[in-house]
Amino acid sequence: MAVKKSLDANMPADLAEETLATGSGAPRVIAKSLEQAIGARVRDSRKSAGLTLSELAQAAEISTAMLSRIETGQISPSLRTLQLLSGAINMPLSTLLASFEESRGCTHVTAGHGIAISRRGTKVGHQYMMLGQPLTGPIAVEPYLIVLDQSAEPYTKFRHEGIEYLHMLSGQVVYRHGDRSYPLAPGDSLMFDSAEFHGPELLQKLPATYLSIIIYPRS
Protein backbone atom coordinates (compact mmCIF):
# COMPACT_ATOMS: atom_id res chain seq x y z
CA MET A 1 0.00 0.00 0.00
CA ALA A 2 1.45 3.34 -1.04
CA VAL A 3 1.99 5.88 1.68
CA LYS A 4 1.20 9.46 0.75
CA LYS A 5 3.36 12.10 2.39
CA SER A 6 1.73 15.28 3.58
CA LEU A 7 3.05 18.46 5.11
CA ASP A 8 2.60 19.03 8.82
CA ALA A 9 -0.36 21.35 9.29
CA ASN A 10 1.55 23.09 12.06
CA MET A 11 4.58 23.76 9.86
CA PRO A 12 5.30 27.49 9.37
CA ALA A 13 4.17 28.80 5.97
CA ASP A 14 7.67 29.90 4.90
CA LEU A 15 9.16 26.50 5.79
CA ALA A 16 6.35 24.67 4.02
CA GLU A 17 6.96 26.77 0.89
CA GLU A 18 10.68 25.99 1.06
CA THR A 19 9.94 22.28 1.44
CA LEU A 20 7.86 22.34 -1.74
CA ALA A 21 10.33 24.48 -3.67
CA THR A 22 12.53 21.68 -5.05
CA GLY A 23 13.30 18.00 -4.84
CA SER A 24 17.03 18.70 -5.12
CA GLY A 25 19.48 17.99 -2.33
CA ALA A 26 21.31 21.27 -3.05
CA PRO A 27 21.90 23.50 -0.01
CA ARG A 28 19.52 26.43 0.36
CA VAL A 29 20.74 29.88 -0.63
CA ILE A 30 21.95 32.04 2.23
CA ALA A 31 21.77 35.75 1.54
CA LYS A 32 25.05 37.63 1.93
CA SER A 33 25.49 40.95 3.66
CA LEU A 34 27.21 43.84 1.86
CA GLU A 35 30.42 43.10 3.77
CA GLN A 36 30.29 39.39 2.87
CA ALA A 37 29.61 40.12 -0.81
CA ILE A 38 32.52 42.54 -1.06
CA GLY A 39 34.79 40.19 0.87
CA ALA A 40 33.95 37.26 -1.40
CA ARG A 41 34.67 39.36 -4.51
CA VAL A 42 38.02 40.49 -3.09
CA ARG A 43 38.96 36.91 -2.14
CA ASP A 44 37.98 35.48 -5.55
CA SER A 45 39.90 38.22 -7.37
CA ARG A 46 42.98 37.69 -5.20
CA LYS A 47 42.96 33.94 -5.83
CA SER A 48 42.42 34.42 -9.57
CA ALA A 49 45.48 36.69 -9.61
CA GLY A 50 47.50 34.09 -7.70
CA LEU A 51 48.19 36.42 -4.78
CA THR A 52 48.55 35.48 -1.14
CA LEU A 53 46.87 37.44 1.65
CA SER A 54 50.14 39.13 2.55
CA GLU A 55 50.94 40.02 -1.08
CA LEU A 56 47.60 41.70 -1.67
CA ALA A 57 47.71 43.41 1.72
CA GLN A 58 51.12 44.83 0.91
CA ALA A 59 49.97 46.03 -2.52
CA ALA A 60 46.89 47.70 -0.96
CA GLU A 61 48.95 49.16 1.91
CA ILE A 62 46.80 47.55 4.62
CA SER A 63 47.58 44.90 7.22
CA THR A 64 47.19 41.20 6.48
CA ALA A 65 44.88 40.87 9.51
CA MET A 66 42.58 43.60 8.16
CA LEU A 67 42.48 42.00 4.70
CA SER A 68 41.59 38.65 6.27
CA ARG A 69 38.69 40.24 8.16
CA ILE A 70 37.52 42.01 5.00
CA GLU A 71 37.54 38.78 2.97
CA THR A 72 35.51 36.97 5.61
CA GLY A 73 33.00 39.82 5.90
CA GLN A 74 33.81 40.53 9.54
CA ILE A 75 34.32 44.28 9.12
CA SER A 76 32.94 47.10 7.00
CA PRO A 77 35.96 48.67 5.26
CA SER A 78 36.19 52.41 4.71
CA LEU A 79 35.80 53.88 1.23
CA ARG A 80 39.52 54.70 1.25
CA THR A 81 40.38 51.05 1.99
CA LEU A 82 38.07 49.87 -0.78
CA GLN A 83 39.77 52.27 -3.20
CA LEU A 84 43.17 50.86 -2.26
CA LEU A 85 41.94 47.29 -2.67
CA SER A 86 40.24 47.91 -6.02
CA GLY A 87 43.45 49.44 -7.33
CA ALA A 88 45.53 46.54 -6.05
CA ILE A 89 43.32 43.91 -7.73
CA ASN A 90 42.88 46.04 -10.86
CA MET A 91 39.11 46.25 -10.51
CA PRO A 92 36.96 49.41 -10.75
CA LEU A 93 35.55 50.42 -7.38
CA SER A 94 32.05 50.45 -8.89
CA THR A 95 32.44 46.78 -9.88
CA LEU A 96 33.59 45.86 -6.40
CA LEU A 97 30.60 47.57 -4.82
CA ALA A 98 28.18 46.17 -7.40
CA SER A 99 28.95 42.62 -6.25
CA PHE A 100 26.27 43.02 -3.56
CA GLU A 101 23.51 43.77 -6.08
CA GLU A 102 24.44 41.32 -8.82
CA SER A 103 21.45 39.50 -10.27
CA ARG A 104 21.42 35.71 -10.51
CA GLY A 105 22.43 34.58 -13.97
CA CYS A 106 20.04 33.13 -16.53
CA THR A 107 20.32 32.37 -20.25
CA HIS A 108 17.52 31.60 -22.70
CA VAL A 109 18.12 29.84 -26.01
CA THR A 110 15.20 29.28 -28.36
CA ALA A 111 14.94 26.18 -30.54
CA GLY A 112 17.53 26.10 -33.31
CA HIS A 113 19.40 29.16 -32.03
CA GLY A 114 22.22 27.56 -30.04
CA ILE A 115 25.80 28.54 -30.84
CA ALA A 116 27.60 26.12 -33.16
CA ILE A 117 31.11 25.63 -31.84
CA SER A 118 34.24 23.58 -32.35
CA ARG A 119 34.93 22.17 -28.91
CA ARG A 120 38.42 20.95 -28.04
CA GLY A 121 38.80 17.46 -29.47
CA THR A 122 35.78 17.73 -31.80
CA LYS A 123 35.87 15.05 -34.47
CA VAL A 124 34.52 14.96 -38.02
CA GLY A 125 30.79 14.32 -37.98
CA HIS A 126 30.46 15.35 -34.30
CA GLN A 127 28.51 18.63 -34.28
CA TYR A 128 28.27 20.68 -31.08
CA MET A 129 25.59 23.30 -30.39
CA MET A 130 26.01 25.27 -27.14
CA LEU A 131 22.61 25.70 -25.48
CA GLY A 132 23.49 28.29 -22.84
CA GLN A 133 25.99 31.06 -22.25
CA PRO A 134 28.45 30.53 -19.37
CA LEU A 135 27.28 31.98 -16.04
CA THR A 136 29.46 33.44 -13.31
CA GLY A 137 30.27 31.51 -10.14
CA PRO A 138 32.68 28.88 -8.87
CA ILE A 139 31.12 26.08 -10.95
CA ALA A 140 31.14 26.07 -14.77
CA VAL A 141 28.26 24.38 -16.61
CA GLU A 142 28.43 23.76 -20.37
CA PRO A 143 25.25 22.40 -22.00
CA TYR A 144 25.54 21.03 -25.54
CA LEU A 145 23.28 19.44 -28.12
CA ILE A 146 25.51 16.93 -29.93
CA VAL A 147 24.63 15.54 -33.35
CA LEU A 148 26.48 12.58 -34.85
CA ASP A 149 25.76 12.64 -38.58
CA GLN A 150 26.30 9.96 -41.23
CA SER A 151 29.98 10.90 -41.57
CA ALA A 152 30.69 10.46 -37.85
CA GLU A 153 33.20 7.87 -36.69
CA PRO A 154 33.59 6.25 -33.26
CA TYR A 155 35.93 8.04 -30.86
CA THR A 156 36.51 7.01 -27.25
CA LYS A 157 39.47 9.19 -26.26
CA PHE A 158 37.65 12.29 -25.02
CA ARG A 159 38.97 13.23 -21.59
CA HIS A 160 38.64 16.35 -19.44
CA GLU A 161 38.04 17.42 -15.86
CA GLY A 162 34.58 17.40 -14.32
CA ILE A 163 31.33 15.45 -14.46
CA GLU A 164 29.40 14.84 -17.67
CA TYR A 165 25.73 13.95 -18.08
CA LEU A 166 24.33 12.52 -21.32
CA HIS A 167 20.67 12.13 -22.30
CA MET A 168 19.93 10.36 -25.56
CA LEU A 169 17.34 12.03 -27.80
CA SER A 170 17.46 10.10 -31.08
CA GLY A 171 19.44 7.38 -32.80
CA GLN A 172 21.36 4.65 -31.02
CA VAL A 173 24.98 4.41 -29.90
CA VAL A 174 27.12 2.36 -27.56
CA TYR A 175 29.00 4.76 -25.32
CA ARG A 176 32.26 3.77 -23.68
CA HIS A 177 33.52 5.03 -20.33
CA GLY A 178 36.77 3.56 -19.10
CA ASP A 179 36.59 -0.23 -19.49
CA ARG A 180 32.79 -0.44 -19.71
CA SER A 181 30.33 0.18 -22.54
CA TYR A 182 26.69 1.29 -22.32
CA PRO A 183 23.99 1.04 -25.02
CA LEU A 184 22.07 4.31 -25.34
CA ALA A 185 18.67 4.63 -27.00
CA PRO A 186 16.23 7.58 -26.87
CA GLY A 187 15.36 8.33 -23.25
CA ASP A 188 18.48 6.70 -21.79
CA SER A 189 20.93 8.67 -19.63
CA LEU A 190 24.53 8.31 -18.54
CA MET A 191 26.47 10.34 -15.95
CA PHE A 192 30.18 9.85 -15.35
CA ASP A 193 33.52 11.21 -14.21
CA SER A 194 34.85 12.74 -17.42
CA ALA A 195 38.50 12.53 -16.31
CA GLU A 196 38.27 8.92 -17.57
CA PHE A 197 38.52 8.24 -21.32
CA HIS A 198 35.06 8.24 -22.90
CA GLY A 199 33.14 8.62 -26.14
CA PRO A 200 30.82 6.87 -28.64
CA GLU A 201 32.23 3.41 -29.36
CA LEU A 202 29.60 1.98 -31.74
CA LEU A 203 27.31 4.08 -33.93
CA GLN A 204 24.32 1.81 -34.37
CA LYS A 205 21.71 4.20 -35.75
CA LEU A 206 22.60 7.58 -37.30
CA PRO A 207 21.99 10.44 -37.19
CA ALA A 208 22.09 10.39 -33.41
CA THR A 209 21.49 13.33 -31.08
CA TYR A 210 22.04 13.66 -27.37
CA LEU A 211 22.23 16.29 -24.69
CA SER A 212 25.61 16.65 -23.01
CA ILE A 213 26.07 18.72 -19.84
CA ILE A 214 29.62 19.18 -18.58
CA ILE A 215 30.17 20.49 -15.04
CA TYR A 216 33.54 21.42 -13.54
CA PRO A 217 35.01 23.82 -10.95
CA ARG A 218 36.51 27.02 -12.32
CA SER A 219 40.24 27.34 -11.79
C-alpha positions in Angstrom: 0.0 0.0 0.0 1.4 3.3 -1.0 2.0 5.9 1.7 1.2 9.5 0.7 3.4 12.1 2.4 1.7 15.3 3.6 3.1 18.5 5.1 2.6 19.0 8.8 -0.4 21.3 9.3 1.5 23.1 12.1 4.6 23.8 9.9 5.3 27.5 9.4 4.2 28.8 6.0 7.7 29.9 4.9 9.2 26.5 5.8 6.3 24.7 4.0 7.0 26.8 0.9 10.7 26.0 1.1 9.9 22.3 1.4 7.9 22.3 -1.7 10.3 24.5 -3.7 12.5 21.7 -5.0 13.3 18.0 -4.8 17.0 18.7 -5.1 19.5 18.0 -2.3 21.3 21.3 -3.1 21.9 23.5 0.0 19.5 26.4 0.4 20.7 29.9 -0.6 21.9 32.0 2.2 21.8 35.8 1.5 25.1 37.6 1.9 25.5 41.0 3.7 27.2 43.8 1.9 30.4 43.1 3.8 30.3 39.4 2.9 29.6 40.1 -0.8 32.5 42.5 -1.1 34.8 40.2 0.9 33.9 37.3 -1.4 34.7 39.4 -4.5 38.0 40.5 -3.1 39.0 36.9 -2.1 38.0 35.5 -5.5 39.9 38.2 -7.4 43.0 37.7 -5.2 43.0 33.9 -5.8 42.4 34.4 -9.6 45.5 36.7 -9.6 47.5 34.1 -7.7 48.2 36.4 -4.8 48.6 35.5 -1.1 46.9 37.4 1.6 50.1 39.1 2.6 50.9 40.0 -1.1 47.6 41.7 -1.7 47.7 43.4 1.7 51.1 44.8 0.9 50.0 46.0 -2.5 46.9 47.7 -1.0 48.9 49.2 1.9 46.8 47.6 4.6 47.6 44.9 7.2 47.2 41.2 6.5 44.9 40.9 9.5 42.6 43.6 8.2 42.5 42.0 4.7 41.6 38.7 6.3 38.7 40.2 8.2 37.5 42.0 5.0 37.5 38.8 3.0 35.5 37.0 5.6 33.0 39.8 5.9 33.8 40.5 9.5 34.3 44.3 9.1 32.9 47.1 7.0 36.0 48.7 5.3 36.2 52.4 4.7 35.8 53.9 1.2 39.5 54.7 1.2 40.4 51.1 2.0 38.1 49.9 -0.8 39.8 52.3 -3.2 43.2 50.9 -2.3 41.9 47.3 -2.7 40.2 47.9 -6.0 43.4 49.4 -7.3 45.5 46.5 -6.0 43.3 43.9 -7.7 42.9 46.0 -10.9 39.1 46.3 -10.5 37.0 49.4 -10.8 35.6 50.4 -7.4 32.1 50.4 -8.9 32.4 46.8 -9.9 33.6 45.9 -6.4 30.6 47.6 -4.8 28.2 46.2 -7.4 29.0 42.6 -6.2 26.3 43.0 -3.6 23.5 43.8 -6.1 24.4 41.3 -8.8 21.4 39.5 -10.3 21.4 35.7 -10.5 22.4 34.6 -14.0 20.0 33.1 -16.5 20.3 32.4 -20.2 17.5 31.6 -22.7 18.1 29.8 -26.0 15.2 29.3 -28.4 14.9 26.2 -30.5 17.5 26.1 -33.3 19.4 29.2 -32.0 22.2 27.6 -30.0 25.8 28.5 -30.8 27.6 26.1 -33.2 31.1 25.6 -31.8 34.2 23.6 -32.4 34.9 22.2 -28.9 38.4 21.0 -28.0 38.8 17.5 -29.5 35.8 17.7 -31.8 35.9 15.0 -34.5 34.5 15.0 -38.0 30.8 14.3 -38.0 30.5 15.4 -34.3 28.5 18.6 -34.3 28.3 20.7 -31.1 25.6 23.3 -30.4 26.0 25.3 -27.1 22.6 25.7 -25.5 23.5 28.3 -22.8 26.0 31.1 -22.3 28.5 30.5 -19.4 27.3 32.0 -16.0 29.5 33.4 -13.3 30.3 31.5 -10.1 32.7 28.9 -8.9 31.1 26.1 -11.0 31.1 26.1 -14.8 28.3 24.4 -16.6 28.4 23.8 -20.4 25.2 22.4 -22.0 25.5 21.0 -25.5 23.3 19.4 -28.1 25.5 16.9 -29.9 24.6 15.5 -33.4 26.5 12.6 -34.8 25.8 12.6 -38.6 26.3 10.0 -41.2 30.0 10.9 -41.6 30.7 10.5 -37.8 33.2 7.9 -36.7 33.6 6.2 -33.3 35.9 8.0 -30.9 36.5 7.0 -27.3 39.5 9.2 -26.3 37.6 12.3 -25.0 39.0 13.2 -21.6 38.6 16.4 -19.4 38.0 17.4 -15.9 34.6 17.4 -14.3 31.3 15.5 -14.5 29.4 14.8 -17.7 25.7 14.0 -18.1 24.3 12.5 -21.3 20.7 12.1 -22.3 19.9 10.4 -25.6 17.3 12.0 -27.8 17.5 10.1 -31.1 19.4 7.4 -32.8 21.4 4.6 -31.0 25.0 4.4 -29.9 27.1 2.4 -27.6 29.0 4.8 -25.3 32.3 3.8 -23.7 33.5 5.0 -20.3 36.8 3.6 -19.1 36.6 -0.2 -19.5 32.8 -0.4 -19.7 30.3 0.2 -22.5 26.7 1.3 -22.3 24.0 1.0 -25.0 22.1 4.3 -25.3 18.7 4.6 -27.0 16.2 7.6 -26.9 15.4 8.3 -23.2 18.5 6.7 -21.8 20.9 8.7 -19.6 24.5 8.3 -18.5 26.5 10.3 -16.0 30.2 9.8 -15.4 33.5 11.2 -14.2 34.9 12.7 -17.4 38.5 12.5 -16.3 38.3 8.9 -17.6 38.5 8.2 -21.3 35.1 8.2 -22.9 33.1 8.6 -26.1 30.8 6.9 -28.6 32.2 3.4 -29.4 29.6 2.0 -31.7 27.3 4.1 -33.9 24.3 1.8 -34.4 21.7 4.2 -35.8 22.6 7.6 -37.3 22.0 10.4 -37.2 22.1 10.4 -33.4 21.5 13.3 -31.1 22.0 13.7 -27.4 22.2 16.3 -24.7 25.6 16.7 -23.0 26.1 18.7 -19.8 29.6 19.2 -18.6 30.2 20.5 -15.0 33.5 21.4 -13.5 35.0 23.8 -11.0 36.5 27.0 -12.3 40.2 27.3 -11.8 
